[in-house]
Amino acid sequence: MDLVATPADILNACILMVDDQAYNLALLKLILREAGYTQLHATTDSREAAGMYARLQPDILLLDLNMPNIDGFGIMEQVGAIEQGSFAPVLVLTAELDPEVRYRALQSGARDFLNKPFDRIETLMRIRNLIEVRLLHKEVRSQNEVLEQRVRERTEELRNIQQEIIHRLGHAAEYKDNETGYHIIRMSLYCGVLAEALEFTPDAREMLLRASPMHDVGKIGIPDRVLLKAGKLDAEEWEIMKTHAAIGYDLLAGSDSPLIQLAATIALTHHEKYNGAGYPRGLKGEEIPLAGRICAVCDVFDALTSERPYKKAWSIEDSLAEIVRGKGSHFDPRLVDLFVQCLPAVLAIRERYSED
């Protein structure tokens, strides 16, 4: 769309004039009113200038340089702070011919100069030109804000779609498993509690919350005879079961999305053990990504405290004791200590999302 400032737009522009000489202001008002300008504001007190500018948001500021209290350079500094890098429409009124003064004015934010004594035609032309630039700049900024809002809305829409896909894949795995949807809710929220205790940024914590429900998506690829077996798995079946970590990674790997990339990492590493005895890669200590170490603690705790067709739920005390016993062997010691400290928050989540 073409950007055009109409004659009506220009004549309705807000004009602020600051000059300690009342005669100069009266002359400018006369020239501008005769030309059809309607929104004219003026002050002879330079101390009022910044407040009027902030309140009026004028389309042009006609500013004298040599004034008592605050000179024009001081006002331009105040205006620059108000505009915060945006286009400041400052037209300097001056009888000063010294190039150094003009250079300083331009460096301070002046866009143009209007010489005293005022020539009517030059005055109107320079004011009109600067107002037109200001109005076009405001229109461009307004359109940019609209476009940025549309981008934010579209990004949020894509983010929600991505999250829905993740949850649906997680639920797809549950349909084949004996676990329930509450498990992935509780487990991901426990991860969020630990992330907060670790002082993750809000974005990083949110990313972990959204990615962790995919930890067992690889169970989609495990045969029912193994996945749904009520009794203890034999050695061959256990080796098949362990492949779900690599299967989950294969399902998720290769995405450009940081969220899916994190989910793939979690799927692959949440069964690794701190002492290197885990699977599928036998990673040890901090070789295991932090997200995988966090999910390991949270996943095991929720599994222990949950009833399944093949086992009774453990008590909180026994489950926590098992987590502590795994400190330094199964689990990252620091995460175990934090989990114990965060137990009240964990139990509140467990109560809220109880399978009962």
Secondary structure by P-SEA (a helix, b strand, c coil): ccccccaaaaaabbbbbbcccaaaaaaaaaaaaaacccbbbbbccccaaaaaaaaacccccccccccccccaaaaaaaaaaaacccccbbbbbcccccaaaaaaaaaacccccccccccaaaaaaaaaaaaaaaaaaaaaaaaaaaaaaaaaaaaaaaaaaaaaaaaaaaaaaaaaccccaaaaaaaaaaaaaaaaaacccaaaaaaaaaccccccccccccccccccccccccaaaaaaaaaaaaaaaaaccccccaaaaaaaaaaacccccccccccccccccccccaaaaaaaaaaaaaaaaccccccccccaaaaaaaaaaaccccccaaaaaaaaaaaaaaaaaaaaaccc
